[in-house]
Every structure is written in C-alpha cells, then in structure tokens.
Amino acid sequence: MRSLLEQQDELAELQERLERCDEAEPIRLGLSSRRQDENAERRELLQQVRTKLQEYDRCVQDCHAMLRLPEAHRTQKQNVENWYMGNKPLVRSESAFYMNCTRGHDYVALTPKDTDRAGLETLVDLTMRTFPNVARLFLDPEAKTRDRNIFVFPPNFLNRIVKILFAFFIPLWLVFPTILLYNATSHGNRAIIYAIFTFWTSFIVISMANVTKYDLTLALIT
C-alpha cells in the first residue's frame, strides 16, 4: 500500500511539473498539437508520465489480485509455522515473519477459499492432527516429500471423508427419533422428543454445515 501511495505522489509531482511547463510555453500552438510541439521538456515529461502510469497500473492490478485472495486459515498458518520450526531453513534474525505467523493477520492463502467448509471438515482436520498415526494410513503415495512431519493427502480426501460421515449420520439421525416416537406412550412425551430433535437438528446443521439462514429455515419447515 505504501508503494502505491508513493507512486501516486510521483505521478502528482510529474503532473505539477507538466502544468508549470505548459504555463511557461511561449507558443500556445504546442499545447494543441503533438506533431508541432517542439518543447523537448514537455515531451520528456509526458514520456515519464506514461512510464510511471504503466508501473502504477501494474501495481494496482497486483494489489487488487492480492486483496481478492482469501485470508489464510489458522490451520494453514500453523502448518507453515510447524514446518519452519521443524526444519529451520533460515537464521533467527531473518525468520521473524514465520515464527509467529499464527498470530498475524497479514497472510493469505494461494488456494481459493472453500465456501463449503464448515464445522465437520474442521473436526475431521482436527482428528487427523490429534492422531497422526491414523492420518498416515491415508497419505497420498505419490506425494513428493519424505518428511514424516508433512502429511499430503489425496485430492478431495477431506470431502470424501465428510460425505461418508454424512451418509452414515443422517439416516441414523432420522431413524433414531422415529424409534423413540414409536415407543413413546403419551402425546406429551412425543412432543418433547420431537422438540428436542428439532432443536438439535438446527444446532447440528448450523455447526457442521455451511448453510444460510434461509436454507436452514426451509430445511426445518420441510
């Protein structure tokens, strides 16, 4: 951002010099005709302005592309910090940027943000971190690393695990209250069971799935 501000000031300075050059022009025809303009200073200033504008445009586009990148998730920053602390590729005086990256907010992820990621994906990710011996059973055999501290999973591994959990959990969650309602002896008990499972369904959907409030309302109504 400071680089953009500096280039803006340089452009403003060039503009001021160009205006002073125009005001001092003894022959006004040069201001209306590029072909008949014989003022070498103005031609040089215009060339500097074009060059500086090209640099400024590239900088603005790069800045805009950087701002569109999603902020790095805490787990991603933790991965970088863990790898750095385990390998120590730089001397300490040049490694401040990596040593406390989990506490910073000026980090972006080069991968697009997963809009479908929610609580269940986070839970699976945490489970893999907590039980590394289990995680090693699912590593990508084609991963180009021999570091035992780096876990590279096959593409869409996390999504497949989440789908399997959903396929197992959803039917179980639908059948279980049906059994309880079938065995309930009074209308009051059935109402309580129905209310409990409705509230818990709402809570689980909000926590484990990335849904909007409109989707949640529609799901509960139907």
Order of alpha helices (4+ residues) and beta strands (2+ residues): alpha-alpha-alpha-alpha-alpha-alpha-alpha-alpha-alpha
